[in-house]
Amino acid sequence: MGALIGGERARQAVEDINTELRRYLTDTNRPKTMAPFIAQFKGLNIGKLPKQRHRASSLRLSSNLAIWLQLRQRHQELTDPAATDQLAKELVEARGSLADARFSSSGNPPV
């Protein structure tokens, strides 16, 4: 007997829920344009949070890209054969100038 009463209660609960849902639907079973649940959904501003995350992510990506481009340019400068040869020549000249300066200040010939 308890199962029969419980089943009747469940059937009544489902019917009440369906009746409540029908209040927010048109005759074609589409949501009414200003049904309370739609108004509440629009009031949540759910779309703003993904936009803010996207904007923050985009800024981080732009910053990282700028740093990467600077590092790439610096790498190209350091690995450029012509620039490497030029730096090697400047280093030889600087060493020669240093040796000459030491010789002139101490009077001893460079080693």
Secondary structure, 3 states (H helix, E strand, C coil): CHHHHHHHHHHHHHHHHHHHHHCCECCCCCECCCCHHHHHHHHCCCCHHHHHHHHHHHHHHHHHHHHHHHHHHHHHHHHCHHHHHHHHHHHHHHHHHHHHHHHHHHCCCCC
